[in-house]
Amino acid sequence: MPQSRKIIIDTDPGQDDAVAILLALGSAELEIVGMTAVAGNVPLRLTEKNARKICELAGRPDIKVYAGAIRPLARELVTAEEVHGETGLNGPQLPEPTMELQDQYAVDFIVETLMKEESGTITLCALGPLTNIALALIREPKIAPRIKEIVLMGGGFFEGGNVTPTAEFNIYVDPHAADVVFKSGIPIVMMPLDVTHKALTTAKRTQAFRKLGTRVGTATTEMLEFFERFDEEKYGTDGGPLHDPCVIAYLLKPELFRGRNCNVTVETASELTMGMTVIDWWGVTKRPINAMVMRDIDHDALFALLLERLGRL
């Protein structure tokens, strides 16, 4: 069996974060070195707790979870309880976690791990605002060339934004952190709304998880039923976009996605377009390429992968 890929999951759970975490936990190809929580969908005290709840749901209390940034670099925290509920994981009744939160600050864990592990072996999977990763890069710039790549969910271009007309939530919450990350020179794979809006949790797909007949399957259906109601009303679709699992799916089956190398610049000055990812899709500027921006997905294959891997838990 080939060597497993070492990852750090940086996350703000969130039901779609939870499904992404479950996908990683159900995939032997991935070794989760640690999980770092950031404020985003809900405040940090809930995101770190939710990360532990998901690990316990999957029967993996051995995963180390660290708490990171309590707020963005320069702006007030914006959260999304209207989407995710007041806990961030509304839907299933998940027990309070018994596994302990690690004492170490998440940013220190990221820096220490990247400096200790062999260079080019750790991938950062960013499912939320990029505050923790930006703070790590600011704290120790030497980590940048040691990161294999950053695969992130964030931004949008052809689809516009989902929290303002031009900005996607994860980038909007901390545009200054996103700016640091996109200027870092680290290889980046970006899963924008242009991809995730093609991965809809239709009623049939959502119920398929319940039919697994497991705690994980039932909880996943309950999470998605709650999560999708907001976007179904907003977009008038059968189901809502399943954003964050695209990050983990890319590591497992990159052939499910298509995109192109582009320059991505983050707007940090204008309140009108704050957090917009300005993607030079057509190469009309001389700005250097800094990201592989995905646009298309085999959504049927994505949900087949989710069903198979969550079925292992």
C-alpha positions in Angstrom: 0.0 0.0 0.0 1.4 3.4 -0.9 2.5 5.7 2.0 -0.3 7.8 3.4 -0.4 11.5 2.8 0.1 13.6 6.0 -2.4 16.4 6.4 -3.3 19.1 8.9 -7.0 20.0 8.8 -7.7 23.6 9.6 -11.4 24.0 10.2 -14.4 25.9 11.6 -17.1 23.1 11.9 -19.9 23.6 10.3 -21.8 20.7 8.9 -20.0 20.7 5.6 -16.7 20.8 7.6 -17.9 17.8 9.5 -18.6 15.8 6.4 -15.1 16.7 5.1 -13.5 15.6 8.4 -15.5 12.3 8.2 -14.3 11.8 4.7 -10.7 12.2 5.8 -11.2 9.9 8.8 -12.7 7.2 6.5 -9.7 7.3 4.1 -6.6 5.3 4.9 -4.7 7.2 2.3 -4.7 10.2 4.6 -2.9 10.6 7.9 -4.3 13.4 10.0 -1.3 14.8 11.9 -3.6 17.2 13.8 -6.7 19.2 13.5 -6.7 23.0 14.2 -9.9 24.9 14.9 -10.4 28.6 13.9 -13.3 31.0 14.5 -15.6 31.2 11.5 -19.0 29.6 11.0 -19.4 30.0 14.8 -17.0 31.3 17.5 -13.8 29.3 18.4 -15.2 27.8 21.7 -17.8 26.0 19.5 -15.6 25.1 16.5 -13.0 23.4 18.6 -15.7 21.5 20.5 -17.4 20.5 17.2 -14.1 19.2 15.8 -13.9 16.9 18.8 -17.5 15.9 18.5 -16.9 14.7 14.9 -13.8 12.8 15.9 -15.7 11.0 18.6 -18.7 10.3 16.2 -16.2 8.6 13.9 -14.7 6.6 16.8 -11.4 8.5 16.5 -10.7 10.2 19.9 -7.0 9.7 19.1 -7.0 12.7 16.7 -5.3 15.7 18.3 -7.4 18.9 18.1 -5.9 22.3 18.8 -7.7 25.7 19.3 -6.3 28.6 17.2 -7.4 32.1 16.4 -10.3 33.6 18.2 -10.8 36.4 15.7 -9.6 37.6 12.3 -6.3 39.4 11.8 -7.8 42.9 11.4 -11.6 42.8 11.3 -14.4 41.9 13.7 -15.5 38.3 13.5 -18.5 37.5 11.3 -20.2 34.2 11.9 -23.0 32.2 10.2 -25.4 30.8 12.7 -28.2 31.5 10.3 -26.8 28.8 8.1 -25.3 26.3 10.6 -27.4 26.9 13.7 -26.4 28.2 17.1 -24.0 25.3 17.8 -22.5 25.2 14.3 -23.6 21.5 14.0 -27.4 21.8 14.4 -29.3 18.7 13.1 -28.1 15.6 15.0 -28.0 15.4 18.8 -24.2 14.8 19.3 -23.0 14.3 22.9 -20.5 16.7 24.5 -17.0 15.5 23.7 -15.0 13.7 26.3 -11.6 13.7 24.4 -9.5 16.6 25.6 -8.6 19.7 23.7 -4.8 19.9 23.3 -3.1 22.6 25.4 -0.8 23.9 22.6 -2.0 26.9 20.6 -2.9 25.7 17.1 -0.6 28.3 15.4 2.3 27.0 17.4 1.4 23.4 16.5 1.3 24.2 12.8 4.7 25.9 12.9 6.3 23.2 15.1 5.0 20.4 13.0 6.1 21.9 9.7 9.6 22.6 11.1 9.9 19.1 12.5 8.5 17.0 9.8 10.4 16.3 6.5 10.0 19.3 4.2 7.3 18.9 1.5 5.4 16.1 3.3 2.6 18.1 5.0 -0.5 19.3 3.2 -2.7 22.0 4.8 -6.4 21.4 4.2 -8.1 24.8 4.9 -11.9 24.4 5.4 -12.5 27.8 7.0 -11.1 31.3 7.3 -7.3 31.3 6.8 -6.4 33.1 10.0 -4.5 30.2 11.7 -2.4 29.6 8.5 -1.6 33.3 8.0 -0.6 33.7 11.6 1.7 30.7 11.3 3.3 32.2 8.1 3.8 35.5 9.9 5.2 33.9 13.0 7.7 31.7 11.1 8.1 32.5 7.4 10.5 29.5 7.0 7.5 27.2 7.0 6.3 28.4 3.6 8.7 26.3 1.4 8.2 23.3 3.7 4.5 23.0 3.0 3.7 20.5 0.2 0.6 22.5 -0.8 -2.5 24.2 0.6 -5.8 22.9 -0.6 -8.5 25.3 0.4 -12.2 26.0 0.1 -12.8 29.6 -0.5 -13.6 32.4 -2.9 -15.6 32.5 -6.1 -15.5 34.2 -9.5 -18.2 33.2 -12.0 -20.6 32.4 -9.2 -19.9 35.7 -7.3 -20.2 35.6 -3.6 -22.4 33.9 -1.0 -22.1 36.4 1.9 -21.9 39.6 -0.2 -22.4 39.9 -4.0 -18.7 39.5 -4.5 -17.3 37.6 -1.5 -17.4 34.0 -0.3 -17.7 33.5 3.5 -14.3 32.0 4.3 -12.4 34.7 2.5 -14.7 37.5 3.6 -14.3 36.6 7.3 -10.6 37.2 7.1 -9.5 38.8 3.8 -6.2 39.9 5.2 -5.3 36.4 6.2 -6.3 35.2 2.7 -4.1 37.9 1.2 -1.1 36.6 3.2 -1.7 33.0 2.1 -2.2 33.8 -1.6 1.0 36.0 -1.6 3.1 33.3 0.2 4.4 31.4 -2.8 3.1 28.1 -1.5 1.4 25.9 -4.1 -2.4 26.4 -3.7 -5.3 24.5 -5.0 -8.5 26.5 -4.6 -12.1 25.1 -4.4 -14.3 28.2 -5.1 -18.1 28.4 -5.1 -17.8 27.8 -8.9 -17.0 24.1 -8.0 -18.9 23.7 -4.8 -22.2 25.0 -6.2 -22.2 22.0 -8.5 -22.0 19.6 -5.6 -25.6 19.7 -4.4 -27.0 17.6 -1.5 -30.1 16.4 -3.3 -32.8 14.7 -1.2 -31.8 11.3 -2.7 -28.1 11.9 -1.9 -28.8 13.0 1.6 -31.0 10.0 2.4 -28.4 7.6 1.0 -26.2 8.3 4.1 -29.1 7.3 6.5 -29.4 4.0 4.5 -25.8 3.1 5.6 -27.5 2.2 8.9 -24.7 3.6 11.1 -24.4 6.4 13.6 -22.2 8.3 11.2 -24.6 7.8 8.3 -27.7 9.0 10.3 -25.8 12.0 11.8 -24.6 13.0 8.3 -28.2 12.9 6.9 -29.4 15.0 9.9 -26.6 17.5 9.5 -27.2 17.9 5.8 -31.0 18.2 6.2 -30.4 21.1 8.5 -27.6 22.7 6.6 -29.2 22.6 3.1 -32.5 24.3 4.1 -30.8 27.8 4.0 -29.3 27.4 0.5 -32.4 25.6 -0.9 -34.4 28.7 0.1 -31.8 31.1 -1.2 -31.0 29.4 -4.6 -34.2 27.5 -5.2 -32.4 24.2 -5.7 -32.9 20.6 -4.6 -30.3 20.6 -1.9 -27.5 22.9 -1.0 -23.8 23.1 -2.0 -21.5 20.8 -0.2 -18.4 23.0 0.0 -15.7 21.6 2.3 -15.6 17.9 1.3 -14.3 19.0 -2.1 -10.9 19.8 -0.4 -10.5 16.2 1.0 -12.0 14.6 -2.2 -9.3 16.4 -4.2 -6.5 14.7 -2.2 -8.2 11.3 -2.7 -9.3 11.7 -6.4 -7.9 14.8 -8.1 -9.3 13.5 -11.4 -12.8 14.5 -10.2 -11.9 18.2 -10.7 -10.9 20.5 -13.6 -9.5 24.0 -13.5 -6.6 26.1 -14.5 -3.6 27.9 -13.1 -4.4 31.6 -12.4 -3.5 34.6 -10.4 -5.7 35.1 -7.5 -5.7 38.5 -5.6 -7.8 39.2 -2.6 -9.5 42.5 -2.1 -8.7 44.0 1.3 -9.3 47.8 0.8 -12.8 48.3 -0.6 -15.8 47.7 1.7 -18.0 47.3 -1.3 -16.0 44.2 -2.6 -14.1 43.3 0.6 -12.9 39.7 0.5 -13.5 39.3 -3.3 -11.1 36.8 -4.9 -10.1 38.5 -8.1 -9.3 35.6 -10.4 -7.4 36.3 -13.6 -9.1 33.4 -15.4 -8.4 34.7 -18.9 -4.8 35.9 -18.1 -5.4 39.5 -18.9 -3.0 40.8 -16.3 0.8 40.2 -15.9 0.2 39.1 -12.3 2.0 35.8 -11.6 0.1 32.5 -11.3 -0.3 31.6 -7.7 -3.1 29.0 -7.6 -4.8 26.1 -9.4 -8.4 27.3 -9.4 -11.0 24.6 -9.9 -14.2 25.2 -11.9 -15.7 21.8 -12.7 -16.5 18.6 -10.7 -17.8 15.1 -11.3 -20.5 15.6 -8.6 -21.9 12.0 -9.0 -18.4 10.6 -8.3 -17.9 12.9 -5.3 -21.1 11.6 -3.6 -20.2 8.0 -4.5 -16.8 8.6 -2.8 -18.5 10.2 0.3 -20.9 7.3 0.6 -18.1 4.7 0.3 -15.7 6.3 2.8 -18.3 7.3 5.4 -19.6 3.8 5.1 -16.3 2.6 6.6 -16.8 4.5 9.8 
